[in-house]
Amino acid sequence: MKRVGFIAVLGETNAGKSTLINKLVGQKVSITSRKVQTTLSRILGIAVRGESQIIFVDTPGFSRNRRIESLEKTAWDAFREADEILFVIDVCKRKLDASVALLKKIHAEKKVSLVMNKVDLLHKPKLLEIAQTFSQIRNFEKVFMVSSLTGSGMDEILDYLASVAPEGEWLYDEDQITDSSFEKYASEITREHIYHRLHQEIPYKCVVKTDSYQDQPDGSVRIVQSVHVKSKAHKIIFLGHNGGKIKAVGEAARKELSSLLERKTHLFLNVVVDDAKARCS
């Protein structure tokens, strides 16, 4: 009997939600970065476990910063549509007050499982203490202790989600891992490398657009992307001395895209300053 279920992954900013989805799906579908709020739009990760298709709705983390209220609305929209919630916490974080407050906002009738991330970095007594604290707030369907970085605990999550997914026909092809177009996916890869290299210098809402994707006669592919920034000062930061920074970003993204496509990739990046009227956000 075929099954299909929508799973929302919620949690505080930088709790490891994107890395968790990437591990569960088995391939990168959502970017990961030290910069908070890097998931700007809903990206579905799709995993198959036996006869079950599990569709993950990755959402922006929740933050107290008022500038990103629109991102939080996206997260709540995903939450309302889901059959079940994976609530992710970073057990290494000193204060978990924000996670506690967020958990209390979830309606009691929602099915929620607690995912305690980064358990490989903490001693067991402390882990049990944290689990007890959160279990006093609400009853969880399951409590999972995992490491998104190493992949420990992923099989247990997948087995459980596959067993509780509602009966229904699959919505995506068996080998499909995301509903995002490749152009959007390629843009996400480049944006991740930008954040890794410039995470202290760039604004949150950096936008990368894939302008063209062309197969070449020799079997290679030519990809042109534009990096949209808000000012000339930001453009100077992106370019770096003699264009060194943007070249490094382009080379790293090109290598990853080449590996993904399994063929030679030519990547061209253009830094564009948006005017006030047409500014991307």
HELIX and SHEET records of a PDB file:
HELIX    1   1 LYS A   17  VAL A   25  1                                   9    
HELIX    2   2 ARG A   66  ILE A   68  5                                   3    
HELIX    3   3 GLU A   69  GLU A   81  1                                  13    
HELIX    4   4 ASP A   97  LYS A  105  1                                   9    
HELIX    5   5 VAL A  119  LEU A  121  5                                   3    
HELIX    6   6 LYS A  124  SER A  135  1                                  12    
HELIX    7   7 MET A  154  VAL A  164  1                                  11    
HELIX    8   8 PHE A  182  LEU A  198  1                                  17    
HELIX    9   9 LYS A  232  LEU A  239  1                                   8    
HELIX   10  10 HIS A  241  GLY A  243  5                                   3    
HELIX   11  11 GLY A  244  LEU A  261  1                                  18    
SHEET    1   A 6 ILE A  43  ARG A  49  0                                        
SHEET    2   A 6 SER A  52  ASP A  58 -1                                        
SHEET    3   A 6 ARG A   3  GLY A  11  1                                        
SHEET    4   A 6 GLU A  84  ASP A  90  1                                        
SHEET    5   A 6 VAL A 112  ASN A 117  1                                        
SHEET    6   A 6 VAL A 143  VAL A 146  1                                        
SHEET    1   B 3 VAL A 207  ASP A 215  0                                        
SHEET    2   B 3 VAL A 221  VAL A 229 -1                                        
SHEET    3   B 3 THR A 265  VAL A 273  1                                        
END                                                                             
